[in-house]
Amino acid sequence: MAADATRMRRDAAGRPAGEQDRHGAPLSTLEWSPAGRLGRAAVRLPDGAWVAIEPGAGAPGPWGASDRLTLDGRPLTRFAAVDWTRVDRIPPLAEPARLPAGAGTALFNLLARLAVEQGVSVLRYDAPYPTEALFLALLESFRYVPADAGDPIAAFARGELAWTPAPYDVAIERGEVWVQRRVRIEKIVVGGRAYYRPDWQGVRRLAPRAVRDAGDSVRASLMALGRVLEDHLVLAADGGVIAVPTPPADPPEIAPLAPGVVAGLVATVVATSAAPLAPWIARAARDVAFEWGPVEADLVEARGSRVRLSHRLRRALADALRGRARADALAAGLALLREAADLVADGLRARAQAALAAEPADVQATALEVSGPPAADARAIATAAEALARQAASG
């Protein structure tokens, strides 16, 4: 067993009773009944909170029986009941937007860990809302098959992928730095912010908070347009903390995004989302105020109905435009627009999914019949990209 691998404790019957990291910090707990059924389980989140799993305690859903998730005794949501003695599928969650950060991936990792324990080699997700966000969450604890799928996200949306369990290991360093690895360090969480490798099983994900190798170190960095803006954490190859640099402050000025930029931003999110959610994303965006402003050690901040993009993005674009021709400037503007859209996309998709889930069953059914990629508003996207480039060049 690797020195940094997650350890599994076992009860008197040899059943998995919970995981702990290399320092002995608990990561999960499982309690089994004398009859061999799972009575209760809990998984630790990167911020130190615990989410509990209560088999059979959730209200029935469209799928039938439900297990319940709670945080500090408060119900969060429910998901299709799992046979925890033989994990053979990935269950749909009723309200994923209600989960705290890291809860979904922690639940998936427990499923993957138990599937490995039980010798289950392939699981499937056959449920509504096979979104890109769900796909990326599953990548942390599973590997999709077939591995040579040409467009795996689109294949997932069509229900064509299966998943092989590949759970990650965790080490909690200095009591607050969450270091997640499989073959390499793949994800770091510190100060409530998650940093990711940009490449996962051949899938490139935009990772403005990126995990990258720098010499013999692994760094949690803030990036935009392929440029390193700031390093926020420096780790040794084994995950030990070397340094925690202090990030520079953002300027205090606040200004609304121009309407044309907002239109292109939303159009980009719509074009990169699951087709059934497209109209609901556009509606959800109408209730959101987008602005430029100071963001602490990050590129985006969402509070209530306000979404703030950091001035760092405009500075990064201005740096990228120096000495560039107009055609290059437009390409850089398009790249920044896509990165900004990815920053706000999960929040908009969560709002859209919650709104759709609140609709009557017939409305949901009609929405889910929509297939194929959403139509892209190319004019709105191009106009927004040109406006961003023009503002950056003049500012």
JORAWO-V741743 format. One record per residue. N is the residue number from 0. D_FIRST is the distance of its C-alpha to the first C-alpha in Angstrom with 2 decimals. Layout:
n:N d_first:D_FIRST
n:N d_first:D_FIRST
This chain:
n:0 d_first:0.00
n:1 d_first:3.81
n:2 d_first:6.45
n:3 d_first:8.28
n:4 d_first:6.53
n:5 d_first:8.97
n:6 d_first:8.93
n:7 d_first:11.44
n:8 d_first:14.20
n:9 d_first:16.39
n:10 d_first:20.10
n:11 d_first:22.10
n:12 d_first:22.32
n:13 d_first:18.61
n:14 d_first:19.01
n:15 d_first:16.81
n:16 d_first:18.47
n:17 d_first:16.89
n:18 d_first:14.08
n:19 d_first:13.63
n:20 d_first:12.37
n:21 d_first:10.89
n:22 d_first:14.49
n:23 d_first:15.03
n:24 d_first:17.29
n:25 d_first:17.85
n:26 d_first:17.48
n:27 d_first:18.88
n:28 d_first:20.64
n:29 d_first:21.80
n:30 d_first:24.72
n:31 d_first:25.77
n:32 d_first:29.27
n:33 d_first:30.19
n:34 d_first:31.07
n:35 d_first:27.54
n:36 d_first:28.42
n:37 d_first:26.71
n:38 d_first:29.04
n:39 d_first:27.60
n:40 d_first:24.57
n:41 d_first:24.10
n:42 d_first:22.03
n:43 d_first:22.00
n:44 d_first:23.62
n:45 d_first:23.23
n:46 d_first:26.48
n:47 d_first:25.29
n:48 d_first:27.39
n:49 d_first:26.28
n:50 d_first:27.46
n:51 d_first:27.99
n:52 d_first:28.12
n:53 d_first:30.97
n:54 d_first:31.12
n:55 d_first:34.71
n:56 d_first:36.17
n:57 d_first:37.16
n:58 d_first:40.59
n:59 d_first:40.84
n:60 d_first:40.54
n:61 d_first:41.83
n:62 d_first:38.93
n:63 d_first:39.83
n:64 d_first:37.70
n:65 d_first:35.52
n:66 d_first:32.65
n:67 d_first:33.28
n:68 d_first:31.42
n:69 d_first:32.62
n:70 d_first:32.17
n:71 d_first:33.43
n:72 d_first:35.31
n:73 d_first:37.00
n:74 d_first:36.73
n:75 d_first:35.33
n:76 d_first:35.55
n:77 d_first:34.79
n:78 d_first:33.05
n:79 d_first:33.52
n:80 d_first:32.28
n:81 d_first:28.94
n:82 d_first:28.23
n:83 d_first:25.02
n:84 d_first:24.55
n:85 d_first:24.54
n:86 d_first:23.91
n:87 d_first:25.85
n:88 d_first:27.36
n:89 d_first:27.20
n:90 d_first:30.00
n:91 d_first:32.73
n:92 d_first:33.25
n:93 d_first:36.85
n:94 d_first:36.98
n:95 d_first:33.97
n:96 d_first:36.05
n:97 d_first:35.98
n:98 d_first:32.25
n:99 d_first:31.20
n:100 d_first:29.13
n:101 d_first:25.53
n:102 d_first:26.28
n:103 d_first:26.42
n:104 d_first:23.11
n:105 d_first:21.45
n:106 d_first:23.14
n:107 d_first:22.11
n:108 d_first:18.42
n:109 d_first:18.74
n:110 d_first:20.57
n:111 d_first:17.96
n:112 d_first:15.14
n:113 d_first:17.55
n:114 d_first:18.67
n:115 d_first:15.27
n:116 d_first:15.18
n:117 d_first:18.74
n:118 d_first:18.47
n:119 d_first:20.81
n:120 d_first:20.66
n:121 d_first:23.59
n:122 d_first:25.23
n:123 d_first:28.54
n:124 d_first:30.45
n:125 d_first:34.09
n:126 d_first:35.87
n:127 d_first:38.15
n:128 d_first:37.33
n:129 d_first:34.65
n:130 d_first:34.86
n:131 d_first:33.21
n:132 d_first:31.67
n:133 d_first:30.05
n:134 d_first:28.89
n:135 d_first:27.21
n:136 d_first:25.58
n:137 d_first:24.15
n:138 d_first:22.75
n:139 d_first:20.25
n:140 d_first:18.44
n:141 d_first:19.87
n:142 d_first:21.14
n:143 d_first:24.77
n:144 d_first:26.30
n:145 d_first:28.33
n:146 d_first:26.49
n:147 d_first:29.80
n:148 d_first:31.83
n:149 d_first:34.42
n:150 d_first:34.65
n:151 d_first:31.68
n:152 d_first:33.01
n:153 d_first:36.36
n:154 d_first:34.82
n:155 d_first:32.93
n:156 d_first:36.27
n:157 d_first:37.84
n:158 d_first:35.24
n:159 d_first:34.16
n:160 d_first:30.39
n:161 d_first:27.65
n:162 d_first:24.09
n:163 d_first:20.76
n:164 d_first:18.00
n:165 d_first:15.42
n:166 d_first:14.36
n:167 d_first:13.51
n:168 d_first:11.38
n:169 d_first:13.70
n:170 d_first:14.22
n:171 d_first:17.76
n:172 d_first:19.16
n:173 d_first:22.40
n:174 d_first:22.73
n:175 d_first:24.01
n:176 d_first:22.13
n:177 d_first:19.91
n:178 d_first:17.39
n:179 d_first:16.04
n:180 d_first:13.81
n:181 d_first:12.44
n:182 d_first:12.69
n:183 d_first:14.87
n:184 d_first:16.42
n:185 d_first:18.73
n:186 d_first:20.50
n:187 d_first:21.61
n:188 d_first:23.85
n:189 d_first:26.07
n:190 d_first:29.55
n:191 d_first:29.56
n:192 d_first:29.18
n:193 d_first:26.48
n:194 d_first:25.82
n:195 d_first:24.49
n:196 d_first:23.79
n:197 d_first:27.01
n:198 d_first:25.47
n:199 d_first:23.42
n:200 d_first:23.20
n:201 d_first:26.46
n:202 d_first:28.15
n:203 d_first:29.70
n:204 d_first:30.00
n:205 d_first:32.29
n:206 d_first:30.24
n:207 d_first:32.76
n:208 d_first:30.02
n:209 d_first:27.67
n:210 d_first:24.29
n:211 d_first:24.98
n:212 d_first:23.91
n:213 d_first:26.45
n:214 d_first:25.92
n:215 d_first:22.79
n:216 d_first:22.75
n:217 d_first:22.00
n:218 d_first:25.00
n:219 d_first:26.17
n:220 d_first:29.68
n:221 d_first:32.80
n:222 d_first:34.22
n:223 d_first:37.33
n:224 d_first:38.91
n:225 d_first:36.10
n:226 d_first:36.79
n:227 d_first:34.68
n:228 d_first:36.80
n:229 d_first:34.71
n:230 d_first:31.33
n:231 d_first:30.22
n:232 d_first:26.86
n:233 d_first:25.24
n:234 d_first:21.51
n:235 d_first:19.61
n:236 d_first:17.10
n:237 d_first:14.24
n:238 d_first:16.31
n:239 d_first:18.28
n:240 d_first:21.95
n:241 d_first:24.46
n:242 d_first:27.61
n:243 d_first:29.23
n:244 d_first:32.49
n:245 d_first:35.43
n:246 d_first:36.55
n:247 d_first:40.30
n:248 d_first:42.53
n:249 d_first:44.10
n:250 d_first:47.94
n:251 d_first:49.51
n:252 d_first:51.81
n:253 d_first:51.45
n:254 d_first:53.05
n:255 d_first:52.88
n:256 d_first:51.61
n:257 d_first:54.59
n:258 d_first:55.27
n:259 d_first:54.87
n:260 d_first:51.41
n:261 d_first:50.41
n:262 d_first:51.78
n:263 d_first:49.78
n:264 d_first:46.61
n:265 d_first:46.96
n:266 d_first:47.97
n:267 d_first:44.79
n:268 d_first:42.63
n:269 d_first:44.65
n:270 d_first:44.31
n:271 d_first:40.51
n:272 d_first:40.08
n:273 d_first:40.21
n:274 d_first:43.82
n:275 d_first:44.42
n:276 d_first:43.66
n:277 d_first:45.88
n:278 d_first:49.10
n:279 d_first:47.34
n:280 d_first:45.62
n:281 d_first:49.04
n:282 d_first:50.48
n:283 d_first:47.71
n:284 d_first:48.21
n:285 d_first:51.86
n:286 d_first:50.92
n:287 d_first:48.74
n:288 d_first:50.12
n:289 d_first:48.43
n:290 d_first:48.96
n:291 d_first:48.04
n:292 d_first:47.19
n:293 d_first:44.94
n:294 d_first:41.29
n:295 d_first:38.99
n:296 d_first:36.12
n:297 d_first:36.07
n:298 d_first:38.15
n:299 d_first:39.12
n:300 d_first:39.92
n:301 d_first:40.99
n:302 d_first:42.94
n:303 d_first:44.94
n:304 d_first:47.14
n:305 d_first:46.76
n:306 d_first:44.37
n:307 d_first:44.46
n:308 d_first:43.36
n:309 d_first:42.79
n:310 d_first:45.32
n:311 d_first:42.44
n:312 d_first:42.71
n:313 d_first:46.38
n:314 d_first:45.83
n:315 d_first:43.15
n:316 d_first:45.62
n:317 d_first:48.44
n:318 d_first:46.40
n:319 d_first:45.56
n:320 d_first:49.25
n:321 d_first:50.78
n:322 d_first:52.80
n:323 d_first:51.81
n:324 d_first:54.36
n:325 d_first:55.19
n:326 d_first:53.31
n:327 d_first:50.16
n:328 d_first:50.76
n:329 d_first:50.88
n:330 d_first:47.62
n:331 d_first:45.99
n:332 d_first:47.55
n:333 d_first:46.13
n:334 d_first:42.64
n:335 d_first:42.94
n:336 d_first:44.37
n:337 d_first:41.39
n:338 d_first:38.97
n:339 d_first:41.08
n:340 d_first:41.20
n:341 d_first:37.43
n:342 d_first:37.36
n:343 d_first:39.75
n:344 d_first:38.87
n:345 d_first:36.33
n:346 d_first:38.82
n:347 d_first:41.68
n:348 d_first:39.80
n:349 d_first:38.82
n:350 d_first:42.49
n:351 d_first:43.62
n:352 d_first:41.28
n:353 d_first:42.35
n:354 d_first:45.99
n:355 d_first:45.66
n:356 d_first:43.85
n:357 d_first:46.82
n:358 d_first:49.30
n:359 d_first:50.77
n:360 d_first:48.98
n:361 d_first:51.53
n:362 d_first:50.99
n:363 d_first:47.23
n:364 d_first:47.76
n:365 d_first:50.14
n:366 d_first:47.75
n:367 d_first:44.89
n:368 d_first:47.23
n:369 d_first:47.28
n:370 d_first:45.35
n:371 d_first:45.00
n:372 d_first:44.29
n:373 d_first:46.41
n:374 d_first:49.41
n:375 d_first:48.91
n:376 d_first:51.74
n:377 d_first:51.84
n:378 d_first:54.87
n:379 d_first:53.34
n:380 d_first:50.16
n:381 d_first:52.18
n:382 d_first:54.54
n:383 d_first:51.73
n:384 d_first:50.02
n:385 d_first:53.38
n:386 d_first:54.08
n:387 d_first:50.77
n:388 d_first:51.42
n:389 d_first:54.99
n:390 d_first:54.09
n:391 d_first:51.44
n:392 d_first:53.89
n:393 d_first:56.66
n:394 d_first:54.62
